[in-house]
Amino acid sequence: MRTIKGFWQHTNGKVYAIESTTLGEIVGAAGPLDADELRELDDYDYKQAIIEWVKRAIAEHKLHRINPS
């Protein structure tokens, strides 16, 4: 299964690394992370423990995708 990883920022400023399928199904997440201490996306341990919270936060528009430089 091919997955896509990306950073998403919560309205509280914390960042989450989220892994999803190419169809958009979230399969793992890591965080919360400090925005000024982000590493490579492959360096995180993606777990299923917060997937439901992530889905709810996205639905409530509290998480948005970011592209840190």
Buried (B, 14 or more C-beta within 10 A) or exposed (E): EEBEBEBBBBEEEBBBBBBBEEEEEBBBBBBBBEEEEBEEBEEBEBEEEBBEEBBEBBEEEBBEEBEEE
